[in-house]
Structures are given as structure tokens and as C-alpha cells.
């Protein structure tokens, strides 16, 4: 969750599974997070993501992914799209990824 503090709200975020804390730190309403964890239709992924896959477009949180490395292509696409739209994704910050686990 500490990495969320190093980003700006406009920065897109992709996480691995168990991203409840990231979703809440990013600004997701806790009622949507809890509804998702209990498989309710009112959850952030309509109850289909369960307890490990949060999604919140309004807060630029593009989900948690349970397959090792599955978030890498999505993160790459988001980075390319962000750069293509003349925005800087990381603004000099480093984010840990499966490709560069430092």
C-alpha cells in the first residue's frame, strides 16, 4: 500500500492479487470493496472478482491479477497509452513489477 502514496491519482495502477488495501488506499468506497469480497452484485466487479480482484476505473485501479505476471501486459499497455497521450506515467518514481523485482 505504501506505493500508492508515491503516485498521483491520475496514475494508472495494476496490482497482483489480494489488493484490498491498494483499492482502499486509492480511494475506493469500502462498501464496494466489502460487497465484492462477499460476492455481491453491488461490488466493484459485480461480485465476480471475489476477494482478490478489485477494479475501480474512477480511481484508475485496473485490477488485481492472480496469475503470475498477468498484470505485466496490462501495465505495459497502460504505460504505452499514458505515454501516447503525452502524459508521464511514473514521473520519476519506481514501481516494483514482476519483470524488475527490485
VENSULLIN-V794011 format. One line per field, one symbol per residue. ss: DSSP state (2 for helix, 1 for strand, 0 for the rest). burial: b if it has 24 or more other ideal C-beta (glycine too) atoms within 12 Angstrom, else e. Layout:
ss=???
burial=???
This chain:
ss=022220000000111100022222220002222222200000000000000000012220111110000222222222222222000000000000000000
burial=eeebeebeeebbbbbbeebbebbbbbebeeebbebbbeeeeebbbeeebbbbbbbbeebbbbbbbeeeeebeebbeebbeebeeeeeebeeeeebebeeeee
